[in-house]
């Protein structure tokens, strides 16, 4: 498989083991070079169901409604890395993305309340390295990528659904890191996603 231009669909067959490693690896190359990649239907339905079952008992905590120019209506629940649901995702993505052992994974469920959940255009924090993985588990919504340093000019928009995966370049990527992006409202049902990030020691100031 060759690296597709950014924003295009990277075709593959989904595997019973959860996700096609080769497909994920090629998509990571695109994200690290171009800034982002979209993998529709990448996560096997059985894994989507398993994570939704785990998320059903989550202790949701609302995120701060405004952080500088960024506004949001989202709730979160951080997974313990000792949980089987967490280890499966962390081990797979760490091996595919060649994550150093010294980096620490951060795995979080996010819930966007029906009708009014969203995150306005923003960049991920500088402390998140290499690749940020966003796995859709429930609900559908728009996921938009903006032109570099713009909060108004949309470069690409997808309607993400359960099983879809979006990869975003982190601060340590060599291509176009930390693309500006936004998540729209989920409509008539809650949207739930799983986000995997990697950190390395000290956390630099945010810009």
C-alpha positions in Angstrom: 0.0 0.0 0.0 1.3 3.5 -0.8 0.8 6.5 1.3 -2.3 8.3 0.1 -2.6 12.1 -0.1 -3.8 13.7 3.1 -7.5 13.7 3.6 -8.2 10.8 1.2 -9.7 7.5 2.4 -7.0 4.8 2.9 -8.7 1.6 1.9 -8.3 -1.7 3.7 -10.1 -4.7 5.1 -10.8 -4.6 8.8 -9.3 -7.6 10.6 -10.9 -9.6 13.4 -8.0 -8.8 15.7 -9.3 -5.3 16.0 -7.5 -3.2 13.4 -5.3 -3.9 10.4 -1.7 -3.1 11.6 -0.4 -2.5 8.1 -3.3 -0.1 7.3 -2.7 1.7 10.6 1.1 1.9 9.9 0.6 3.4 6.5 -2.0 5.9 7.8 0.5 6.9 10.5 3.1 7.7 7.8 0.5 10.0 6.2 -0.3 11.7 9.5 3.3 12.2 10.4 4.0 13.7 6.9 0.8 15.7 6.2 -0.6 16.3 9.7 -3.6 14.0 9.8 -5.2 10.8 8.3 -8.7 9.3 8.4 -9.4 5.6 8.6 -13.2 4.9 8.2 -14.4 1.7 9.8 -10.9 0.8 11.0 -11.9 -0.5 14.4 -13.6 -3.9 14.5 -17.3 -3.8 15.8 -16.5 -6.2 18.6 -13.9 -3.7 20.0 -16.3 -0.9 19.6 -18.9 -2.8 21.7 -16.3 -3.8 24.3 -15.2 -0.2 24.8 -18.8 1.1 25.0 -19.5 -1.5 27.7 -16.6 -0.1 29.6 -17.6 3.5 29.0 -21.1 2.7 30.3 -19.7 2.7 33.9 -17.4 5.7 33.4 -17.3 8.5 36.0 -17.7 11.4 33.6 -16.1 14.8 34.5 -16.9 17.9 32.5 -13.9 19.7 30.9 -13.4 23.4 31.4 -15.9 25.2 29.2 -13.4 27.8 27.9 -9.6 27.6 27.6 -8.3 30.8 26.0 -9.9 31.0 22.5 -11.1 27.4 22.7 -14.6 26.6 23.9 -16.1 23.1 24.4 -18.9 21.1 25.9 -17.3 17.7 26.6 -17.0 15.2 29.5 -14.0 12.9 30.1 -13.1 9.7 31.9 -9.4 8.6 32.1 -8.7 4.9 31.9 -6.3 3.2 34.2 -3.5 1.7 32.1 -3.8 -1.5 34.1 -7.3 -2.1 32.7 -7.5 -4.8 29.9 -9.5 -2.3 27.7 -6.6 0.2 28.0 -3.7 -2.2 27.6 -5.1 -3.7 24.3 -5.2 -0.2 22.7 -2.0 1.0 24.1 0.1 -2.1 23.2 -1.2 -2.1 19.6 -0.8 1.6 18.9 2.6 1.8 20.7 4.1 -1.0 18.6 2.7 0.3 15.3 3.9 3.9 16.0 7.3 2.9 17.4 6.6 4.7 20.7 9.7 4.8 23.0 9.3 2.8 26.3 10.1 6.0 28.2 6.9 7.7 26.9 3.7 7.5 29.0 0.4 6.8 27.3 -2.8 8.7 28.3 -6.1 7.1 27.4 -9.3 8.9 27.8 -13.0 8.4 27.0 -14.7 11.6 25.8 -18.5 12.1 25.8 -20.1 14.8 23.7 -23.7 15.3 25.0 -26.4 15.1 22.5 -27.4 18.3 20.7 -24.8 20.5 22.3 -21.5 18.7 22.7 -18.6 20.1 20.7 -15.0 21.4 20.7 -14.2 24.6 18.8 -11.1 24.9 16.5 -7.9 24.1 18.5 -4.5 22.5 18.4 -3.5 19.7 20.7 -1.1 20.6 23.5 2.6 20.5 22.8 3.1 17.8 25.5 1.3 15.3 23.3 4.0 13.6 21.1 4.2 11.9 17.7 0.6 10.9 17.1 -2.8 11.5 18.7 -5.3 8.7 18.0 -9.1 9.5 18.1 -11.3 6.3 18.0 -15.1 6.9 17.4 -17.3 4.5 19.5 -20.8 5.9 19.4 -22.7 8.7 17.6 -21.8 10.6 14.5 -20.5 14.1 14.0 -18.3 16.3 11.9 -14.5 16.2 12.4 -12.9 19.2 10.7 -9.3 20.0 9.8 -8.4 23.6 9.2 -5.7 25.2 7.1 -2.5 25.9 8.9 -2.9 28.6 11.6 -6.5 29.3 10.6 -9.6 28.9 12.8 -12.0 29.7 10.0 -10.8 28.1 6.8 -11.7 24.4 6.7 -9.3 22.2 4.7 -11.1 18.8 5.2 -14.3 17.6 7.0 -15.4 14.0 7.7 -18.6 12.6 9.2 -17.0 10.3 11.8 -19.1 7.2 12.9 -18.5 4.3 15.2 -15.3 2.4 14.3 -13.7 5.3 12.5 -10.2 6.4 13.5 -8.6 9.8 13.0 -4.8 10.3 13.5 -3.3 13.7 14.2 0.4 14.5 14.2 1.7 15.4 17.6 4.4 17.8 18.6 7.4 15.5 17.9 6.4 14.7 14.3 8.7 15.9 11.5 5.9 17.0 9.0 3.1 19.4 9.9 2.5 18.8 13.6 -0.5 19.7 15.7 -3.1 20.5 13.0 -6.0 22.9 13.9 -9.1 20.8 14.2 -12.7 20.9 15.6 -15.4 18.4 16.5 -19.0 19.3 15.8 -22.2 18.5 17.7 -23.4 14.8 17.7 -27.1 15.5 17.0 -29.8 13.4 18.7 -27.5 11.0 20.6 -24.4 11.3 22.7 -21.1 10.8 20.9 -18.4 8.8 22.7 -14.8 8.5 21.6 -11.5 7.1 22.9 -8.4 9.3 22.6 -4.9 8.0 23.0 -2.0 10.4 23.5 1.7 9.9 24.5 3.8 12.2 26.8 7.4 12.3 27.7 8.4 13.8 31.1 8.3 17.6 31.5 5.4 19.4 29.9 6.4 22.6 28.0 4.2 25.7 28.0 1.3 25.7 25.6 1.3 28.0 22.6 
